[in-house]
Amino acid sequence: FEERQEYFVEIEFRGYTLFRYLINGEERSQQYMQSGDVFRTSVDGEILLWFSNAGSARVRAAGREIPFGDAGEVAIGLLRWRDNPSTGRVQLEKIPVY
């Protein structure tokens, strides 16, 4: 399998939401975001994202848009690399967390 690389996460907020994240189980933060706010970070492993209003967040990771939920919906997801045996490559996956 190819090597897992650092990837970038960018989230544009289009409304009010309480936002939390946890990078590699270590770096944790929580903040209240408003329309027009942008969150950017680089990740070399996994990132757990939590939104109180998932429809207000446009999430892009490793160059692709990743849907998290609808307006007013609480959503939690873990982004991490996964080996894809059929292609022999790694791919970024989102795992819902309940």
N, C-alpha and C positions, 0 to 999 in steps of 0.2 A: 504494500500500500504506500501511496505517496505520503510525504510528511505533512503533519498538521501545521498550518501557518497561523500567525497572528492575523486577526481580522478586525475590521472596524464596524462599530455599531453607531448609527445615527438615528435619533428619534425626534421627529417634529411634532409638536403639540398644537392641536387646533381647538383646544378647549381646556377647561379646568380639570385637573386630575391629580390625585395623590400618586406619586411614582416612587417605587423602591427598586433597588438593584443590588445584586450580590455577585461579585466577580471572584471566581475560583474559590468560593467558600470563605473568602477572607475580607475583601474590601466591600463594606456595606454602606449604603447611603439611602436617605429618604428625603424627598422634597416635594413641595407643592408646585405644580407646573401650570402655566397659563397659556392661552393662545399666543403663538409666536415664539415660545421658548423652544430651544433646541438643546438636546443632550448628545454629546459625542464622546466616545471612548474607544480604546483599542483593547482587545481581549486576546490572550494567548491560550486560553483554555475554554472555560464555560462561563456563561453569565445567566443569572436568574433575573427575570424582569417581572414586575408586579405593577398592575395599573388598576386604579379604582374606577376609571372610565376609559376602557380599552379603545372605544371608538374614536377618542380624541387623539390617539397616538398613531403616527405613521412610522413604522419601524423598518429600517433598512439595515441589513447585516451582510457582510461579505459581498456587497454589491447587488443584493436582491431584496425586494420588498417582502416582508413577512407579516401576514395578517395576525392580529391578536384578539380581536373581538369587536363587538358593536357598542354603540353609545350607551353609557350607563352600566355596562357590563364589567364586573371585576374579572380580570384575567391574569393568570400567572403562567409563565412559560420558561423553560430552560433551553438555551441555545448552546449546542456543542457539536463537535465534529464526530462523525460516525463513519466507520469503514463500510464501503459498499462492495460486497463480494462480487456482484455481477459486473462491475466496471473496474475493480481493482483500485478505485480512487476513494478519497474521503469526501464527504459532503456534509454541509452544515444542516443540522436538523433542529426542529423545535419540538420539544416534548411538553405537552400540557401538564400542569401540576395542579392538583385539586386539593 
